[in-house]
């Protein structure tokens, strides 16, 4: 089967914090939490999947913060690209795509180094 994903994912079950950024679909009658905490599900260089306790519409921009390597925190700007309501629950799986913006450059470098350790453990860091 053909894999459409651009980036390899790793299982990533960590607490994350998110903040809804202004200017998105929040003004369309959908009350959104301004911030929240939840559990991530998986992670790649291109994005993050997490489970939320509130509905967040497609195309909502978020600031997402999570820890890597127990001592380093990463904050990235991301957009909700898919939403899936979990059956028999008030929870949602959300797929985020990290924005390609100057604010994300440092965080994406840290994330890249972190992911390389898990995706290619036999390689030495340069």
Helices and strands as residue ranges (DSSP letters): E 10-11, E 15-20, G 25-27, E 35-43, E 47-52, E 61-68, E 72-85, E 92-98, G 102-104, H 105-119
